[in-house]
Structure formats: C-alpha cells, structure tokens
Amino acid sequence: MDDNPADKCILSFVKSLPIFKIKIIIMGFDQYHEPANELSDETRTKARMLASIIEEAEAINWYEQRISVEKDKDAKAIMENAQQEEFKHFGMDLEFLLRQMPKWRITLKGILFQDGDIVKLGEKAEKKAD
C-alpha cells in the first residue's frame, strides 16, 4: 500500500474523517442495529426487504416531485411510467413482508381499502392483531 499513490491519497482522506464516517466507508452501509452475525437469516432478509421498501418509497417520492414540475409531456410520461414501476416494486416488497409477518397482515387488512376513520380503523385492527 505504501508504494501506491492512490492508496496513500485514500488513506490520508480516511484518516481525516470522523470515526463514524470511517465506519460507513469500511462497512459500505450499516443496515443492522445489532451484530449481523447474531441475526438469523430470516431477520437479515426482512432487514433487506425493509430497506428495499424504503428505497422504493423514496423513488416514488422523487418521481412525484419531478413529475409535478416537468413541462415536457414526453419526459413526464416516461417519469410516470418509471414511477409506476417503483410502485409495483413497493407493493411486491410489502407483500413479501406481510407473508413473513402475520400480525402486520392482520393489521393492514383492517386499515387498507376500508371506508371510515383511518385512525379508528387502525386502532381496531391493532386490537384484532393482538
């Protein structure tokens, strides 16, 4: 490493960072709040899917903002199509998680696609799941 100028530059940069930034660079990203080797395969899969659903929701939001300001109708149509793909992925991620977590499914069945006060539906669904 000492002979490579690029490595020296990277090492110098990393040494200048606060410790939490160094951890992120070394690990890539830290999606777990507990040591990964202590988590079951199922828990790690759920963590990945939860990260995925968050990313899909963010992408939907980004497209929504872009669509709202786009003047070119062709560009807007392409963005709307791309947003729909992200929405499909969001739904697939959600369905996967609901298949793994029965209480979530019970709760959401009592809230989604129901008429009435959303908060009251949520409270009733939560009680049913317990």
DSSP file (Angstrom, degrees, kcal/mol; ACC not computed):
  #  RESIDUE AA STRUCTURE BP1 BP2  ACC     N-H-->O    O-->H-N    N-H-->O    O-->H-N    TCO  KAPPA ALPHA  PHI   PSI    X-CA   Y-CA   Z-CA
    1    1 A M    >         0   0    0      0, 0.0     3,-1.1     0, 0.0     7,-0.2   0.000 360.0 360.0 360.0 -35.9    0.0    0.0    0.0
    2    2 A D  T 3   +     0   0    0      1,-0.3     6,-0.1     5,-0.1     0, 0.0   0.756 360.0  52.7 -62.8 -24.7    2.8    2.4    0.8
    3    3 A D  T 3  S+     0   0    0      1,-0.0    -1,-0.3     4,-0.0     0, 0.0   0.652  90.9  84.9 -86.4 -15.9    4.0    2.3   -2.8
    4    4 A N    <>  -     0   0    0     -3,-1.1     4,-2.1     1,-0.2     5,-0.2  -0.785  62.3-159.1 -94.4 115.2    0.7    3.2   -4.4
    5    5 A P  H  > S+     0   0    0      0, 0.0     4,-2.2     0, 0.0    -1,-0.2   0.861  93.7  53.9 -60.2 -36.1    0.0    7.0   -4.6
    6    6 A A  H  > S+     0   0    0      2,-0.2     4,-2.5     1,-0.2     5,-0.2   0.919 108.4  48.8 -65.0 -42.4   -3.8    6.4   -4.9
    7    7 A D  H  > S+     0   0    0      1,-0.2     4,-2.9     2,-0.2     5,-0.2   0.900 110.4  51.6 -62.9 -40.3   -3.8    4.2   -1.8
    8    8 A K  H  X S+     0   0    0     -4,-2.1     4,-2.4    -7,-0.2    -1,-0.2   0.905 110.3  49.1 -62.0 -41.3   -1.8    6.9    0.1
    9    9 A C  H  X S+     0   0    0     -4,-2.2     4,-2.3     2,-0.2    -2,-0.2   0.929 113.0  46.2 -64.1 -46.0   -4.4    9.5   -1.0
   10   10 A I  H  X S+     0   0    0     -4,-2.5     4,-2.9     2,-0.2     5,-0.2   0.927 113.1  49.7 -62.8 -45.8   -7.3    7.4    0.1
   11   11 A L  H  X S+     0   0    0     -4,-2.9     4,-2.4     1,-0.2    -1,-0.2   0.903 110.4  50.3 -61.6 -41.5   -5.7    6.6    3.4
   12   12 A S  H  X S+     0   0    0     -4,-2.4     4,-0.9    -5,-0.2    -1,-0.2   0.908 112.3  47.9 -62.1 -42.2   -4.9   10.2    4.0
   13   13 A F  H >< S+     0   0    0     -4,-2.3     3,-0.8     1,-0.2     4,-0.5   0.939 112.0  48.4 -63.6 -47.9   -8.6   11.1    3.2
   14   14 A V  H >< S+     0   0    0     -4,-2.9     3,-1.3     1,-0.3    -2,-0.2   0.884 107.1  56.3 -62.4 -39.1  -10.0    8.4    5.5
   15   15 A K  H 3< S+     0   0    0     -4,-2.4    -1,-0.3     1,-0.3    -2,-0.2   0.762 103.2  56.4 -64.3 -23.6   -7.7    9.4    8.4
   16   16 A S  T << S+     0   0    0     -4,-0.9    -1,-0.3    -3,-0.8    -2,-0.2   0.591  91.7  92.9 -83.8  -9.7   -9.2   12.9    8.2
   17   17 A L  S <  S-     0   0    0     -3,-1.3     5,-0.0    -4,-0.5    -3,-0.0  -0.513  85.4-103.3 -85.6 149.9  -12.7   11.7    8.6
   18   18 A P    >>  -     0   0    0      0, 0.0     4,-1.7     0, 0.0     3,-0.8  -0.335  43.0-103.9 -61.2 156.2  -14.6   11.5   11.9
   19   19 A I  H 3> S+     0   0    0      1,-0.3     4,-2.2     2,-0.2     5,-0.1   0.826 117.9  57.2 -57.0 -38.7  -14.8    7.9   13.2
   20   20 A F  H 3> S+     0   0    0      1,-0.2     4,-1.6     2,-0.2    -1,-0.3   0.859 107.0  49.0 -66.4 -32.9  -18.5    7.4   12.2
   21   21 A K  H <> S+     0   0    0     -3,-0.8     4,-2.2     2,-0.2    -1,-0.2   0.874 108.3  53.8 -71.7 -35.5  -17.8    8.3    8.6
   22   22 A I  H  X S+     0   0    0     -4,-1.7     4,-2.6     1,-0.2     5,-0.2   0.918 106.5  52.9 -61.8 -42.7  -14.8    5.9    8.6
   23   23 A K  H  X S+     0   0    0     -4,-2.2     4,-2.7     1,-0.2     5,-0.2   0.912 108.8  49.5 -59.3 -43.7  -17.1    3.1    9.8
   24   24 A I  H  X S+     0   0    0     -4,-1.6     4,-1.9     1,-0.2    -1,-0.2   0.912 111.9  48.1 -64.0 -42.6  -19.6    3.7    6.9
   25   25 A I  H  < S+     0   0    0     -4,-2.2    -2,-0.2     2,-0.2    -1,-0.2   0.923 115.3  44.3 -64.2 -43.9  -16.8    3.7    4.3
   26   26 A I  H  < S+     0   0    0     -4,-2.6    -2,-0.2     1,-0.2    -1,-0.2   0.911 122.1  36.8 -68.5 -42.6  -15.3    0.5    5.7
   27   27 A M  H  < S-     0   0    0     -4,-2.7     2,-1.4    -5,-0.2    -1,-0.2   0.644  96.4-136.4 -86.7 -15.0  -18.6   -1.4    6.1
   28   28 A G  S  < S-     0   0    0     -4,-1.9     2,-0.3    -5,-0.2    -1,-0.1  -0.491  76.7 -11.1  89.5 -65.7  -20.3    0.1    3.0
   29   29 A F        -     0   0    0     -2,-1.4     2,-0.6    -6,-0.1    -4,-0.0  -0.961  62.5-133.3-159.3 160.2  -23.5    0.7    4.9
   30   30 A D        +     0   0    0     -2,-0.3    -2,-0.1     1,-0.1    -6,-0.0  -0.818  33.2 157.8-124.3  90.5  -24.9   -0.3    8.2
   31   31 A Q        +     0   0    0     -2,-0.6     2,-0.4     2,-0.0    -1,-0.1   0.525  56.4  78.0 -91.3  -5.0  -28.5   -1.6    8.0
   32   32 A Y        -     0   0    0      1,-0.1     4,-0.1     7,-0.0    12,-0.0  -0.812  54.3-165.4-107.9 146.3  -28.4   -3.5   11.2
   33   33 A H  S    S+     0   0    0     -2,-0.4    -1,-0.1     2,-0.1    -2,-0.0   0.456  83.6  48.3-101.9  -5.8  -28.7   -2.2   14.7
   34   34 A E  S    S-     0   0    0      2,-0.0     5,-0.1     1,-0.0     2,-0.1  -0.881 112.3 -73.2-125.5 159.8  -27.4   -5.5   16.1
   35   35 A P    >>  -     0   0    0      0, 0.0     3,-2.0     0, 0.0     4,-0.5  -0.343  41.8-137.5 -57.3 126.4  -24.3   -7.5   15.1
   36   36 A A  G >4 S+     0   0    0      1,-0.3     3,-1.3     2,-0.2     8,-0.1   0.845 101.0  59.9 -56.5 -37.0  -25.2   -9.1   11.8
   37   37 A N  G 34 S+     0   0    0      1,-0.3    -1,-0.3     0, 0.0     0, 0.0   0.651 102.7  53.5 -70.1 -12.3  -23.6  -12.5   12.8
   38   38 A E  G <4 S+     0   0    0     -3,-2.0     2,-0.3     2,-0.1    -1,-0.3   0.539  93.8  89.2 -94.3  -8.4  -26.1  -12.7   15.7
   39   39 A L  S << S-     0   0    0     -3,-1.3    -7,-0.0    -4,-0.5     2,-0.0  -0.647  80.5-115.6 -91.9 145.6  -29.1  -12.2   13.5
   40   40 A S     >  -     0   0    0     -2,-0.3     4,-2.3     1,-0.1     5,-0.2  -0.300  27.2-110.6 -71.0 161.6  -31.0  -15.1   11.9
   41   41 A D  H  > S+     0   0    0      1,-0.2     4,-2.4     2,-0.2     5,-0.2   0.895 120.5  54.1 -57.7 -40.1  -31.1  -15.4    8.1
   42   42 A E  H  > S+     0   0    0      1,-0.2     4,-2.5     2,-0.2    -1,-0.2   0.903 108.0  48.2 -63.0 -42.3  -34.8  -14.5    8.2
   43   43 A T  H  > S+     0   0    0      2,-0.2     4,-2.3     1,-0.2    -1,-0.2   0.897 111.6  49.8 -66.5 -40.4  -34.2  -11.3   10.2
   44   44 A R  H  X S+     0   0    0     -4,-2.3     4,-2.2     2,-0.2    -2,-0.2   0.890 110.6  50.5 -66.0 -38.3  -31.4  -10.3    7.8
   45   45 A T  H  X S+     0   0    0     -4,-2.4     4,-2.5     2,-0.2    -2,-0.2   0.931 110.5  49.0 -63.9 -44.8  -33.8  -10.9    4.8
   46   46 A K  H  X S+     0   0    0     -4,-2.5     4,-2.9     1,-0.2     5,-0.2   0.904 109.4  52.9 -60.6 -40.2  -36.5   -8.8    6.5
   47   47 A A  H  X S+     0   0    0     -4,-2.3     4,-2.3     1,-0.2    -1,-0.2   0.910 110.0  47.9 -61.9 -42.0  -34.0   -6.0    7.1
   48   48 A R  H  X S+     0   0    0     -4,-2.2     4,-2.3     2,-0.2    -1,-0.2   0.908 113.3  47.5 -64.5 -41.3  -33.0   -6.1    3.4
   49   49 A M  H  X S+     0   0    0     -4,-2.5     4,-2.6     2,-0.2    -2,-0.2   0.877 111.0  51.0 -69.8 -36.8  -36.7   -6.0    2.3
   50   50 A L  H  X S+     0   0    0     -4,-2.9     4,-1.8     2,-0.2    -2,-0.2   0.906 111.0  48.7 -65.2 -40.2  -37.5   -3.2    4.7
   51   51 A A  H  X S+     0   0    0     -4,-2.3     4,-2.2    -5,-0.2    -2,-0.2   0.906 111.5  51.5 -62.4 -40.3  -34.5   -1.2    3.3
   52   52 A S  H  X S+     0   0    0     -4,-2.3     4,-2.5     1,-0.2    -2,-0.2   0.912 107.9  49.8 -63.6 -44.1  -35.8   -2.0   -0.2
   53   53 A I  H  X S+     0   0    0     -4,-2.6     4,-2.3     1,-0.2    -1,-0.2   0.867 110.5  51.1 -65.9 -34.4  -39.4   -0.8    0.6
   54   54 A I  H  X S+     0   0    0     -4,-1.8     4,-2.4     2,-0.2    -1,-0.2   0.924 110.4  49.0 -65.1 -44.3  -37.9    2.4    2.0
   55   55 A E  H  X S+     0   0    0     -4,-2.2     4,-2.3     2,-0.2    -2,-0.2   0.888 110.7  50.3 -62.9 -39.4  -35.9    2.9   -1.2
   56   56 A E  H  X S+     0   0    0     -4,-2.5     4,-2.5     2,-0.2    -1,-0.2   0.919 110.0  50.1 -64.8 -42.9  -38.9    2.3   -3.4
   57   57 A A  H  X S+     0   0    0     -4,-2.3     4,-2.2     1,-0.2    -2,-0.2   0.897 110.7  50.2 -62.4 -40.0  -41.0    4.8   -1.4
   58   58 A E  H  X S+     0   0    0     -4,-2.4     4,-2.6     2,-0.2    -1,-0.2   0.919 110.3  49.7 -63.2 -42.9  -38.2    7.4   -1.8
   59   59 A A  H  X S+     0   0    0     -4,-2.3     4,-2.6     2,-0.2     5,-0.2   0.903 109.1  51.9 -63.9 -40.8  -38.0    6.7   -5.5
   60   60 A I  H  X S+     0   0    0     -4,-2.5     4,-2.4     1,-0.2    -1,-0.2   0.928 111.4  48.1 -59.0 -45.0  -41.8    7.1   -5.8
   61   61 A N  H  X S+     0   0    0     -4,-2.2     4,-2.2     2,-0.2    -2,-0.2   0.915 109.8  51.3 -62.5 -44.7  -41.5   10.5   -4.0
   62   62 A W  H  X S+     0   0    0     -4,-2.6     4,-2.4     1,-0.2    -2,-0.2   0.932 112.2  46.5 -60.5 -45.6  -38.6   11.7   -6.2
   63   63 A Y  H  X S+     0   0    0     -4,-2.6     4,-3.3     1,-0.2     5,-0.3   0.903 108.7  56.1 -63.4 -39.6  -40.6   10.9   -9.3
   64   64 A E  H  X S+     0   0    0     -4,-2.4     4,-1.9    -5,-0.2    -1,-0.2   0.916 110.4  44.9 -58.1 -43.1  -43.7   12.6   -7.9
   65   65 A Q  H  X S+     0   0    0     -4,-2.2     4,-0.9     2,-0.2    -1,-0.2   0.917 114.8  47.5 -67.6 -43.4  -41.7   15.8   -7.4
   66   66 A R  H >X S+     0   0    0     -4,-2.4     4,-1.4     1,-0.2     3,-0.8   0.917 112.0  50.3 -63.5 -43.3  -40.1   15.6  -10.8
   67   67 A I  H 3< S+     0   0    0     -4,-3.3     3,-0.3     1,-0.2    -1,-0.2   0.884 104.2  59.2 -62.1 -39.2  -43.5   14.9  -12.5
   68   68 A S  H 3< S+     0   0    0     -4,-1.9    -1,-0.2    -5,-0.3    -2,-0.2   0.745 116.6  31.7 -65.7 -22.8  -45.0   17.9  -10.7
   69   69 A V  H << S+     0   0    0     -4,-0.9     2,-0.2    -3,-0.8    -1,-0.2   0.537  89.4 113.5-110.7  -8.9  -42.6   20.3  -12.3
   70   70 A E     <  -     0   0    0     -4,-1.4    -4,-0.0    -3,-0.3    -3,-0.0  -0.474  38.1-176.6 -72.0 130.2  -41.8   18.7  -15.7
   71   71 A K        +     0   0    0     -2,-0.2     2,-0.5     5,-0.0    -1,-0.2   0.768  59.3  87.7 -94.3 -32.4  -43.1   20.7  -18.6
   72   72 A D     >  -     0   0    0      1,-0.2     4,-2.5     2,-0.1     5,-0.2  -0.582  67.1-152.0 -75.3 121.3  -42.2   18.3  -21.5
   73   73 A K  H  > S+     0   0    0     -2,-0.5     4,-2.1     1,-0.2    -1,-0.2   0.844  93.5  49.9 -66.3 -33.9  -45.1   15.9  -21.9
   74   74 A D  H  > S+     0   0    0      2,-0.2     4,-2.0     1,-0.2    -1,-0.2   0.930 112.7  46.0 -70.1 -43.7  -42.9   13.1  -23.3
   75   75 A A  H  > S+     0   0    0      1,-0.2     4,-2.3     2,-0.2    -2,-0.2   0.907 112.8  51.7 -62.1 -41.1  -40.4   13.3  -20.4
   76   76 A K  H  X S+     0   0    0     -4,-2.5     4,-2.5     1,-0.2    -1,-0.2   0.899 108.0  51.4 -62.9 -41.3  -43.3   13.5  -18.0
   77   77 A A  H  X S+     0   0    0     -4,-2.1     4,-2.1     2,-0.2    -1,-0.2   0.889 109.8  49.8 -63.8 -39.2  -44.9   10.3  -19.5
   78   78 A I  H  X S+     0   0    0     -4,-2.0     4,-2.4     2,-0.2    -2,-0.2   0.919 111.4  48.6 -65.3 -43.2  -41.5    8.5  -19.1
   79   79 A M  H  X S+     0   0    0     -4,-2.3     4,-2.8     2,-0.2    -2,-0.2   0.897 109.9  51.7 -64.1 -40.3  -41.2    9.6  -15.5
   80   80 A E  H  X S+     0   0    0     -4,-2.5     4,-2.0     2,-0.2    -1,-0.2   0.895 110.3  49.2 -63.3 -39.1  -44.8    8.5  -14.8
   81   81 A N  H  X S+     0   0    0     -4,-2.1     4,-1.6     2,-0.2    -2,-0.2   0.919 112.1  48.0 -64.3 -43.7  -44.0    5.1  -16.3
   82   82 A A  H  X S+     0   0    0     -4,-2.4     4,-1.9     1,-0.2    -2,-0.2   0.897 109.7  52.9 -64.4 -40.5  -40.9    4.8  -14.2
   83   83 A Q  H  X S+     0   0    0     -4,-2.8     4,-2.3     1,-0.2    -1,-0.2   0.896 105.1  55.0 -62.0 -39.8  -42.8    5.8  -11.0
   84   84 A Q  H  X S+     0   0    0     -4,-2.0     4,-2.2     1,-0.2    -1,-0.2   0.881 105.6  52.7 -62.0 -37.9  -45.4    3.1  -11.7
   85   85 A E  H  X S+     0   0    0     -4,-1.6     4,-2.3     2,-0.2    -1,-0.2   0.916 109.0  49.4 -61.6 -43.4  -42.5    0.5  -11.8
   86   86 A E  H  X S+     0   0    0     -4,-1.9     4,-2.5     1,-0.2    -2,-0.2   0.888 109.5  52.2 -63.8 -38.2  -41.3    1.8   -8.4
   87   87 A F  H  X S+     0   0    0     -4,-2.3     4,-2.4     2,-0.2    -1,-0.2   0.897 108.2  51.0 -64.9 -40.0  -44.9    1.5   -7.1
   88   88 A K  H  X S+     0   0    0     -4,-2.2     4,-2.3     2,-0.2    -2,-0.2   0.931 110.8  48.4 -61.2 -45.1  -45.1   -2.1   -8.3
   89   89 A H  H  X S+     0   0    0     -4,-2.3     4,-2.7     2,-0.2    -2,-0.2   0.896 109.1  53.7 -62.9 -39.8  -41.8   -2.9   -6.6
   90   90 A F  H  X S+     0   0    0     -4,-2.5     4,-2.6     1,-0.2    -1,-0.2   0.933 110.1  47.6 -58.2 -46.9  -43.1   -1.2   -3.4
   91   91 A G  H  X S+     0   0    0     -4,-2.4     4,-2.6     2,-0.2    -2,-0.2   0.884 111.3  50.0 -63.2 -39.7  -46.1   -3.5   -3.5
   92   92 A M  H  X S+     0   0    0     -4,-2.3     4,-2.3     2,-0.2    -1,-0.2   0.916 111.6  48.5 -65.7 -42.6  -44.1   -6.6   -4.1
   93   93 A D  H  X S+     0   0    0     -4,-2.7     4,-2.3     2,-0.2    -2,-0.2   0.928 112.5  49.1 -61.0 -44.9  -41.8   -5.7   -1.2
   94   94 A L  H  X S+     0   0    0     -4,-2.6     4,-2.7     1,-0.2    -2,-0.2   0.924 110.1  50.1 -62.2 -45.0  -44.8   -5.1    1.1
   95   95 A E  H  X S+     0   0    0     -4,-2.6     4,-1.9     1,-0.2    -1,-0.2   0.906 109.4  51.9 -62.4 -40.6  -46.5   -8.4    0.1
   96   96 A F  H  X S+     0   0    0     -4,-2.3     4,-1.1     1,-0.2    -1,-0.2   0.946 112.0  46.2 -58.5 -47.9  -43.3  -10.3    0.8
   97   97 A L  H  X S+     0   0    0     -4,-2.3     4,-1.5     1,-0.2     3,-0.5   0.893 110.0  53.2 -63.4 -40.0  -43.0   -8.7    4.3
   98   98 A L  H  < S+     0   0    0     -4,-2.7     7,-0.4     1,-0.2    -1,-0.2   0.833 105.2  54.8 -66.5 -30.7  -46.7   -9.3    5.0
   99   99 A R  H  < S+     0   0    0     -4,-1.9    -1,-0.2     1,-0.2    -2,-0.2   0.782 112.7  43.7 -70.2 -25.6  -46.3  -13.0    4.2
  100  100 A Q  H  < S+     0   0    0     -4,-1.1    -2,-0.2    -3,-0.5    -1,-0.2   0.698 116.4  47.4 -88.1 -21.6  -43.5  -13.2    6.7
  101  101 A M    >X  -     0   0    0     -4,-1.5     4,-1.6     1,-0.1     3,-0.8  -0.780  62.1-176.9-128.7  86.0  -45.2  -11.2    9.4
  102  102 A P  H 3> S+     0   0    0      0, 0.0     4,-2.4     0, 0.0     5,-0.2   0.812  82.9  57.1 -56.7 -35.8  -48.8  -12.3   10.0
  103  103 A K  H 3> S+     0   0    0      1,-0.2     4,-2.4     2,-0.2     5,-0.2   0.882 105.3  51.9 -64.9 -36.2  -49.7   -9.7   12.6
  104  104 A W  H <> S+     0   0    0     -3,-0.8     4,-3.0     2,-0.2     5,-0.2   0.928 109.0  50.6 -62.6 -43.7  -48.8   -7.0   10.1
  105  105 A R  H  X S+     0   0    0     -4,-1.6     4,-2.5    -7,-0.4    -2,-0.2   0.927 110.8  48.3 -61.3 -45.6  -51.1   -8.6    7.5
  106  106 A I  H  X S+     0   0    0     -4,-2.4     4,-1.2     1,-0.2    -1,-0.2   0.933 113.9  47.2 -60.3 -46.2  -54.0   -8.7   10.0
  107  107 A T  H >< S+     0   0    0     -4,-2.4     3,-0.5     1,-0.2     4,-0.5   0.940 114.0  45.6 -62.0 -48.1  -53.4   -5.1   11.0
  108  108 A L  H >X S+     0   0    0     -4,-3.0     4,-2.9     1,-0.2     3,-1.0   0.837 105.4  60.6 -69.6 -31.0  -53.2   -3.8    7.4
  109  109 A K  H 3< S+     0   0    0     -4,-2.5    -1,-0.2     1,-0.2    -2,-0.2   0.840 105.2  50.9 -60.9 -30.9  -56.3   -5.8    6.3
  110  110 A G  T << S+     0   0    0     -4,-1.2    -1,-0.2    -3,-0.5    -2,-0.2   0.586 121.4  31.5 -81.4 -10.1  -58.2   -3.8    8.9
  111  111 A I  T X4 S+     0   0    0     -3,-1.0     3,-1.1    -4,-0.5    -2,-0.2   0.791  99.1  79.9-111.8 -50.5  -56.9   -0.5    7.6
  112  112 A L  T 3< S+     0   0    0     -4,-2.9     3,-0.1     1,-0.2    -1,-0.0  -0.340 104.7   4.0 -71.6 142.3  -56.3   -0.6    3.9
  113  113 A F  T 3  S+     0   0    0      1,-0.2     2,-0.4    -2,-0.1    -1,-0.2   0.751  99.8 127.3  60.7  28.0  -59.1   -0.3    1.3
  114  114 A Q    <   -     0   0    0     -3,-1.1     2,-0.3     2,-0.1    -1,-0.2  -0.883  56.4-130.2-113.3 145.2  -61.6    0.3    4.1
  115  115 A D        +     0   0    0     -2,-0.4     2,-0.2    -3,-0.1    -3,-0.0  -0.644  65.4  50.7 -86.8 152.0  -64.1    3.2    4.4
  116  116 A G  S    S-     0   0    0     -2,-0.3     2,-0.4     4,-0.0    -2,-0.1  -0.637  98.9 -16.5 119.4-175.6  -64.2    5.2    7.6
  117  117 A D     >  -     0   0    0     -2,-0.2     4,-2.6     1,-0.2     5,-0.2  -0.503  53.5-149.7 -68.3 119.6  -62.0    7.0   10.0
  118  118 A I  H  > S+     0   0    0     -2,-0.4     4,-2.4     1,-0.2    -1,-0.2   0.886  94.4  50.6 -62.0 -41.8  -58.4    5.8    9.4
  119  119 A V  H  > S+     0   0    0      2,-0.2     4,-2.4     1,-0.2    -1,-0.2   0.928 112.2  46.8 -64.3 -44.6  -57.3    6.2   13.0
  120  120 A K  H  > S+     0   0    0      2,-0.2     4,-2.5     1,-0.2     5,-0.2   0.908 111.6  51.3 -64.4 -41.2  -60.3    4.3   14.3
  121  121 A L  H  X S+     0   0    0     -4,-2.6     4,-2.7     1,-0.2    -1,-0.2   0.916 110.2  50.7 -59.9 -42.0  -59.7    1.5   11.8
  122  122 A G  H  X S+     0   0    0     -4,-2.4     4,-2.3     2,-0.2    -2,-0.2   0.904 110.3  47.9 -62.1 -43.4  -56.1    1.4   12.8
  123  123 A E  H  X S+     0   0    0     -4,-2.4     4,-1.9     2,-0.2    -1,-0.2   0.913 113.9  47.0 -64.9 -42.4  -56.9    1.0   16.5
  124  124 A K  H  X S+     0   0    0     -4,-2.5     4,-2.0     1,-0.2    -2,-0.2   0.915 113.2  48.8 -65.0 -42.8  -59.5   -1.7   15.8
  125  125 A A  H  X S+     0   0    0     -4,-2.7     4,-1.9     1,-0.2    -2,-0.2   0.875 108.5  54.0 -65.6 -37.4  -57.1   -3.6   13.5
  126  126 A E  H  X S+     0   0    0     -4,-2.3     4,-1.3     1,-0.2    -1,-0.2   0.904 108.4  48.9 -63.9 -42.2  -54.3   -3.4   16.1
  127  127 A K  H  < S+     0   0    0     -4,-1.9     3,-0.3     1,-0.2    -1,-0.2   0.898 109.7  52.4 -63.9 -39.9  -56.5   -4.9   18.7
  128  128 A K  H  < S+     0   0    0     -4,-2.0    -1,-0.2     1,-0.2    -2,-0.2   0.862 107.0  52.9 -64.6 -35.0  -57.5   -7.7   16.4
  129  129 A A  H  <        0   0    0     -4,-1.9    -1,-0.2     1,-0.3    -2,-0.2   0.774 360.0 360.0 -72.0 -26.5  -53.8   -8.5   15.6
  130  130 A D     <        0   0    0     -4,-1.3    -1,-0.3    -3,-0.3    -2,-0.2   0.474 360.0 360.0 -79.4 360.0  -53.0   -8.8   19.3
